[in-house]
Amino acid sequence: MLDAKKRINIKAGLKVNIVLKVDQRSGKLTTGIVKNILTNSPSHPHGIKVRLQDGQVGRVQEILL
């Protein structure tokens, strides 16, 4: 299982589960394909922030293979 908190593991085109800002309290996950990576640092304790192809922005919780 790839670590979703490390930027090196996230690439455009990957299918991922993200948590949207509005869903952070509930923990509801949204599935989508990564369009681009918004986090510049090599890692982040809450997950790497990405934009999905449908425009939604959130932090990666799981990388789906």
C-alpha positions as CSV (number, residue, x, y, z in Angstrom):
1,M,0.0,0.0,0.0
2,L,1.4,3.4,-1.0
3,D,1.6,6.1,1.6
4,A,-0.9,8.9,0.7
5,K,1.0,11.3,2.9
6,K,4.1,11.3,0.6
7,R,4.0,13.5,-2.5
8,I,6.3,11.1,-4.4
9,N,3.5,8.5,-4.4
10,I,0.9,10.8,-6.0
11,K,0.8,11.2,-9.8
12,A,-1.6,12.7,-12.2
13,G,-4.0,10.0,-13.6
14,L,-4.0,8.0,-10.3
15,K,-7.4,6.9,-8.9
16,V,-7.6,8.1,-5.3
17,N,-9.9,8.7,-2.4
18,I,-9.8,12.2,-1.0
19,V,-11.5,14.0,1.8
20,L,-13.0,17.3,0.8
21,K,-12.7,20.3,3.2
22,V,-16.5,20.2,3.9
23,D,-16.2,16.4,4.7
24,Q,-13.2,16.6,7.1
25,R,-15.4,16.3,10.2
26,S,-17.4,13.3,8.9
27,G,-14.5,11.7,7.1
28,K,-16.6,11.0,4.0
29,L,-14.4,10.1,1.1
30,T,-14.7,11.1,-2.5
31,T,-13.2,9.0,-5.3
32,G,-11.7,10.5,-8.4
33,I,-8.7,10.8,-10.8
34,V,-5.9,13.2,-9.9
35,K,-5.6,16.1,-12.3
36,N,-2.8,18.0,-10.5
37,I,-1.0,18.1,-7.2
38,L,-1.4,21.3,-5.1
39,T,0.9,20.5,-2.1
40,N,4.5,21.6,-2.8
41,S,6.2,19.9,0.3
42,P,7.4,16.3,0.0
43,S,4.9,15.1,2.6
44,H,2.0,16.3,4.7
45,P,0.6,14.8,7.9
46,H,-3.1,15.1,6.7
47,G,-2.4,13.9,3.1
48,I,-1.3,15.6,-0.1
49,K,-3.7,18.2,-1.5
50,V,-4.8,17.5,-5.1
51,R,-7.3,18.7,-7.6
52,L,-9.4,15.9,-9.2
53,Q,-10.3,15.9,-12.9
54,D,-13.8,17.1,-12.0
55,G,-12.4,20.1,-10.2
56,Q,-12.9,19.0,-6.6
57,V,-10.0,19.7,-4.2
58,G,-9.1,17.7,-1.2
59,R,-6.4,15.7,0.6
60,V,-5.5,12.2,-0.5
61,Q,-6.5,9.5,2.1
62,E,-6.1,6.4,0.0
63,I,-4.4,5.5,-3.3
64,L,-6.5,3.0,-5.2
65,L,-4.7,0.5,-7.4
